């Protein structure tokens, strides 16, 4: 087999001085050269190759201080391609050789994979977590959350009794125990805890104008409880910690992780699909109880109109978008319903507004 002659710089590892040497390049096998009247043979498998745009460095694996530097583009290409054919180029160098186009494609692929993971895998996982976690855990989680909040809540006991009686006249289509409380707070807000406690601020009671709107609000929050959205959104938020436990079915591991991060519930917003699911659930509750479902549409319109420059708290956790308003309108106007007057609900609502 013939060899090709070329020139390079040799570093002996003892000094920083480079020595000019004449190289014999044996394709896919070795590089030979004379130094101090000795012939040195560097087999391809005994050296590593590092190439940038202008220079090729060939370094002995057993002595990294000993190396060759080649600056001639033709010789660089000759040696490098020969080394690649003999599979003596590192995986890292092979990746570098792929160039910008590869990096761009790889970046897009990774971003797309992450997006698909969040769109498909995490929602599936949160459902899986919820399925294998007993409802009793929701109750304990909600009890703990309420105990932390109780000292700063000003509960209106009289109105809470009226609201509870109001709710007792509605079939929320759930076996979960629901407890309704009125909080003396001007902030426009209402929210459900995982244990079925539904807190309604006086600020939002001041905004709504009829019992249908109040029933729609309570139906929405009750659906959050029924469908266990709090546990699901918390599972999504801390999915990185519980994915292994969810796949292996480690219930204790999941509950422990969720409990350790339960304080995040106060800072999480319901996703669009959870909100629409609760809107649909509220509509079905109104329809089943023969309460005019236009109350749902009116409730959203009121909250949207009152938004003004200061965004009500309820909109930060239950964002009311035009899509949600249109969804509510579609539910009301594209489905048949039969509503009747509810004198008791009307009377109780009037008492609440006093």
C-alpha positions as CSV (number, residue, x, y, z in Angstrom):
1,X,0.0,0.0,0.0
2,X,1.4,3.4,-0.9
3,X,1.6,6.4,1.4
4,X,1.4,10.2,0.9
5,X,4.1,12.6,2.0
6,X,3.2,15.8,3.8
7,X,4.6,18.2,6.4
8,X,3.5,19.1,9.9
9,X,4.6,20.4,13.3
10,X,5.6,17.9,16.0
11,X,5.4,18.7,19.8
12,X,7.5,16.2,21.8
13,X,5.8,17.0,25.1
14,X,9.0,18.1,26.8
15,X,9.2,21.7,25.4
16,X,6.7,24.1,23.8
17,X,8.9,24.3,20.7
18,X,7.4,22.8,17.5
19,X,9.6,20.7,15.2
20,X,9.0,20.6,11.4
21,X,8.7,16.9,10.4
22,X,8.0,15.1,7.1
23,X,5.0,12.8,7.4
24,X,4.2,9.5,5.8
25,X,0.4,9.1,5.8
26,X,-0.7,5.5,5.4
27,X,-4.4,5.6,4.6
28,X,-6.6,4.2,7.4
29,X,-3.6,2.9,9.3
30,X,-0.9,5.2,10.6
31,X,1.2,8.3,10.4
32,X,5.0,7.9,10.4
33,X,7.8,10.5,10.7
34,X,11.4,10.9,11.8
35,X,12.4,12.7,14.9
36,X,15.9,12.7,16.5
37,X,17.0,10.1,14.0
38,X,14.2,7.8,15.1
39,X,11.2,6.7,13.1
40,X,7.9,7.1,15.0
41,X,4.8,5.2,14.0
42,X,1.5,6.5,15.2
43,X,-1.3,4.0,14.6
44,X,-4.7,5.6,14.1
45,X,-6.2,3.7,17.0
46,X,-3.5,5.0,19.3
47,X,-4.2,8.7,18.6
48,X,-7.1,11.2,18.8
49,X,-8.1,13.7,16.2
50,X,-9.4,17.2,16.8
51,X,-10.2,19.4,13.8
52,X,-11.4,23.0,13.5
53,X,-11.8,24.9,10.3
54,X,-8.0,25.6,9.8
55,X,-6.1,23.1,11.9
56,X,-5.9,19.4,12.7
57,X,-4.4,18.2,16.0
58,X,-3.3,14.6,16.3
59,X,-2.6,13.6,19.9
60,X,-1.2,10.4,21.4
61,X,-3.8,8.9,23.8
62,X,-1.1,7.7,26.2
63,X,0.7,11.0,26.3
64,X,-1.6,14.0,25.6
65,X,1.4,16.4,25.6
66,X,2.8,14.7,22.5
67,X,1.0,15.8,19.4
68,X,1.1,16.8,15.7
69,X,-0.3,20.0,14.2
70,X,-1.2,20.2,10.5
71,X,-2.3,23.4,8.8
72,X,-2.4,22.3,5.1
73,X,-6.1,22.0,4.2
74,X,-5.5,19.3,1.7
75,X,-3.5,17.2,4.1
76,X,-6.0,17.8,6.9
77,X,-8.8,16.5,4.7
78,X,-6.7,13.5,3.6
79,X,-5.9,12.4,7.1
80,X,-9.3,13.2,8.6
81,X,-11.3,11.4,6.0
82,X,-8.9,8.4,6.3
83,X,-9.4,8.4,10.1
84,X,-13.2,8.5,9.7
85,X,-13.1,5.6,7.3
86,X,-11.2,3.6,9.9
87,X,-13.7,4.7,12.6
88,X,-11.1,6.4,14.7
89,X,-12.9,9.7,15.1
90,X,-14.6,10.3,18.5
91,X,-18.4,10.6,18.8
92,X,-18.0,14.2,20.0
93,X,-16.0,15.2,16.9
94,X,-18.5,13.4,14.7
95,X,-21.2,15.5,16.2
96,X,-19.2,18.7,15.6
97,X,-18.7,17.7,12.0
98,X,-22.5,17.6,11.4
99,X,-22.5,21.4,11.3
100,X,-25.1,24.1,11.8
101,X,-27.9,22.5,9.8
102,X,-27.8,19.5,12.1
103,X,-27.8,21.7,15.2
104,X,-30.8,23.6,13.9
105,X,-32.7,20.4,13.1
106,X,-31.7,18.9,16.5
107,X,-32.8,22.0,18.3
108,X,-36.2,22.1,16.6
109,X,-36.6,18.4,17.3
110,X,-35.9,18.8,21.0
111,X,-38.2,21.7,21.3
112,X,-41.0,19.8,19.5
113,X,-40.4,16.8,21.7
114,X,-40.7,18.9,24.8
115,X,-43.9,20.5,23.5
116,X,-45.4,17.1,22.7
117,X,-44.4,15.9,26.2
118,X,-46.2,18.8,27.8
119,X,-49.2,18.6,25.5
120,X,-49.7,14.8,25.6
121,X,-47.6,13.1,28.3
122,X,-48.1,15.4,31.3
123,X,-51.9,15.6,30.9
124,X,-52.0,11.8,30.6
125,X,-49.8,11.5,33.6
126,X,-51.9,13.8,35.8
127,X,-54.9,11.7,35.0
128,X,-53.0,8.6,35.9
129,X,-51.8,10.1,39.2
130,X,-55.4,11.1,40.0
131,X,-56.8,7.7,39.2
132,X,-54.5,5.9,41.6
133,X,-54.6,8.5,44.4
134,X,-57.6,8.0,46.8
135,X,-60.1,10.8,47.2
136,X,-59.4,10.8,50.9
137,X,-56.1,12.4,50.0
138,X,-57.9,15.3,48.3
139,X,-59.8,15.8,51.6
140,X,-56.6,15.8,53.7
141,X,-54.9,18.2,51.2
142,X,-57.9,20.6,51.3
143,X,-58.1,20.4,55.1
144,X,-54.5,21.3,55.4
145,X,-54.9,24.2,52.9
146,X,-58.0,25.5,54.7
147,X,-56.3,25.3,58.1
148,X,-53.4,27.4,56.8
149,X,-55.9,30.0,55.5
150,X,-58.5,30.0,58.3
151,X,-56.7,32.6,60.5
152,X,-56.8,35.2,57.7
153,X,-60.3,34.5,56.4
154,X,-63.3,36.5,57.8
155,X,-66.1,34.0,57.4
156,X,-69.6,35.4,57.4
157,X,-71.4,32.7,59.4
158,X,-74.9,34.0,58.7
159,X,-74.4,34.3,55.0
160,X,-72.5,31.0,54.9
161,X,-75.6,29.2,56.3
162,X,-77.8,30.9,53.7
163,X,-75.4,29.9,50.9
164,X,-75.2,26.3,52.2
165,X,-79.0,26.2,52.2
166,X,-79.0,27.7,48.7
167,X,-76.6,25.0,47.5
168,X,-78.7,22.2,49.2
169,X,-81.5,23.0,46.7
170,X,-79.2,22.1,43.8
171,X,-78.2,18.6,42.7
172,X,-74.4,19.0,41.9
173,X,-74.2,15.4,40.5
174,X,-71.4,14.3,42.9
175,X,-71.1,12.1,45.9
176,X,-68.4,14.5,47.3
177,X,-69.4,16.5,50.4
178,X,-69.5,20.2,49.4
179,X,-69.3,22.9,52.0
180,X,-70.0,26.5,51.0
181,X,-68.7,29.5,52.9
182,X,-69.0,33.3,52.4
183,X,-65.8,35.3,53.0
184,X,-66.1,39.0,53.8
185,X,-63.7,40.2,51.2
186,X,-64.3,42.9,48.5
187,X,-62.0,41.0,46.2
188,X,-64.0,39.5,43.3
189,X,-63.1,35.8,43.8
190,X,-64.5,32.3,44.4
191,X,-62.5,29.1,44.5
192,X,-62.8,25.5,45.5
193,X,-60.4,23.5,47.7
194,X,-59.7,19.9,47.0
195,X,-61.7,18.8,50.1
196,X,-64.9,20.2,48.7
197,X,-64.8,23.5,50.5
198,X,-66.0,26.3,48.2
199,X,-65.2,29.8,49.3
200,X,-67.2,32.7,47.8
201,X,-66.1,36.2,48.4
202,X,-68.7,38.9,49.2
203,X,-67.0,40.9,46.4
204,X,-68.3,38.5,43.8
205,X,-71.7,38.2,45.4
206,X,-72.0,42.0,45.0
207,X,-71.4,41.7,41.3
208,X,-73.9,39.0,40.4
209,X,-77.6,40.0,40.0
210,X,-79.7,36.8,40.1
211,X,-79.8,33.3,41.5
212,X,-79.1,31.7,38.1
213,X,-75.7,33.4,38.0
214,X,-74.9,32.3,41.5
215,X,-76.0,28.7,40.7
216,X,-73.7,28.8,37.6
217,X,-70.8,30.0,39.8
218,X,-71.3,27.3,42.4
219,X,-71.8,24.6,39.6
220,X,-68.5,25.7,38.1
221,X,-66.6,25.4,41.4
222,X,-68.3,22.1,42.3
223,X,-67.2,20.6,39.0
224,X,-63.6,21.5,39.9
225,X,-64.0,19.4,43.0
226,X,-65.9,16.6,41.3
227,X,-63.2,16.2,38.6
228,X,-60.4,16.7,41.1
229,X,-58.7,19.5,39.1
230,X,-56.6,20.7,42.0
231,X,-54.7,17.4,42.3
232,X,-54.4,17.3,38.5
233,X,-52.9,20.8,38.1
234,X,-50.5,20.1,41.0
235,X,-49.5,16.9,39.4
236,X,-48.8,18.7,36.1
237,X,-46.8,21.4,37.9
238,X,-44.5,19.0,39.7
239,X,-44.6,16.3,37.0
240,X,-40.8,15.9,36.9
241,X,-40.8,14.6,40.4
242,X,-43.6,12.2,40.1
243,X,-43.4,10.7,36.6
244,X,-41.5,7.6,37.8
245,X,-43.9,7.1,40.7
246,X,-46.9,7.5,38.3
247,X,-45.5,4.9,35.8
248,X,-44.7,2.4,38.5
249,X,-47.9,3.0,40.5
250,X,-46.1,4.1,43.7
251,X,-49.1,5.7,45.4
252,X,-47.3,6.6,48.6
253,X,-44.5,8.2,46.6
254,X,-47.0,10.3,44.6
255,X,-49.0,11.5,47.7
256,X,-45.8,12.3,49.6
257,X,-44.5,14.5,46.7
258,X,-47.8,16.2,46.1
259,X,-48.2,16.9,49.9
260,X,-44.6,18.4,50.0
261,X,-45.6,20.8,47.2
262,X,-49.2,21.5,48.2
263,X,-48.4,25.1,48.9
264,X,-48.1,25.6,45.1
265,X,-51.9,25.2,44.8
266,X,-52.4,28.9,45.8
267,X,-50.2,30.0,42.9
268,X,-51.5,27.8,40.1
269,X,-54.1,28.6,37.5
270,X,-56.6,26.2,36.0
271,X,-55.7,25.3,32.4
272,X,-58.1,26.1,29.5
273,X,-59.3,22.5,29.3
274,X,-60.1,22.3,33.0
275,X,-62.0,25.6,32.8
276,X,-64.0,24.6,29.8
277,X,-64.7,21.2,31.5
278,X,-66.0,23.1,34.6
279,X,-68.0,25.4,32.4
280,X,-69.6,22.4,30.7
281,X,-70.2,20.8,34.1
282,X,-71.9,23.9,35.4
283,X,-74.1,24.0,32.3
284,X,-75.2,20.4,32.9
285,X,-75.9,21.1,36.6
286,X,-78.1,24.1,35.6
287,X,-79.9,22.1,33.0
288,X,-80.5,19.1,35.3
289,X,-81.9,21.4,38.0
290,X,-84.0,23.3,35.4
291,X,-82.3,26.5,36.2
292,X,-81.9,28.9,33.3
293,X,-78.4,28.2,31.9
294,X,-78.1,31.7,30.6
295,X,-76.9,32.5,34.1
296,X,-73.5,31.0,33.1
297,X,-73.2,33.3,30.1
298,X,-74.4,36.3,32.1
299,X,-71.8,35.5,34.9
300,X,-68.9,35.6,32.4
301,X,-70.1,38.8,30.8
302,X,-70.4,40.6,34.2
303,X,-67.0,39.5,35.3
304,X,-65.5,40.5,31.9
305,X,-67.2,43.9,32.0
306,X,-66.1,44.6,35.6
307,X,-62.5,43.7,34.8
308,X,-61.6,47.3,34.0
309,X,-58.1,48.4,34.8
310,X,-57.8,46.2,37.9
311,X,-58.0,42.5,37.1
312,X,-60.2,40.6,39.7
313,X,-58.4,37.8,41.6
314,X,-60.8,35.3,40.1
315,X,-59.5,36.1,36.6
316,X,-55.9,35.2,37.5
317,X,-56.9,31.6,38.5
318,X,-60.0,31.2,36.3
319,X,-59.0,33.3,33.2
320,X,-62.2,34.4,31.4
321,X,-61.2,34.6,27.7
322,X,-63.4,35.4,24.8
323,X,-63.2,31.7,23.9
324,X,-64.7,30.8,27.2
325,X,-67.5,33.3,26.8
326,X,-68.2,32.0,23.3
327,X,-68.1,28.4,24.6
328,X,-70.7,29.3,27.2
329,X,-72.9,30.9,24.6
330,X,-72.6,27.8,22.4
331,X,-73.7,25.6,25.2
332,X,-76.7,27.8,25.9
333,X,-77.9,28.5,22.4
334,X,-77.1,25.2,20.7
335,X,-78.7,22.9,23.3
336,X,-82.3,22.6,24.4
337,X,-83.2,23.2,28.0
338,X,-86.3,23.5,30.1
339,X,-86.1,26.0,33.0
340,X,-88.6,26.7,35.6
341,X,-88.9,29.4,38.3
342,X,-87.2,28.5,41.6
343,X,-88.9,30.6,44.3
344,X,-86.8,29.2,47.2
345,X,-83.5,29.9,45.3
346,X,-84.8,33.4,44.5
347,X,-85.7,34.0,48.2
348,X,-82.3,32.8,49.5
349,X,-80.4,34.8,46.9
350,X,-82.3,37.9,48.0
351,X,-81.3,37.2,51.6
352,X,-77.7,36.8,50.6
353,X,-77.7,40.2,48.8
354,X,-78.9,42.1,51.9
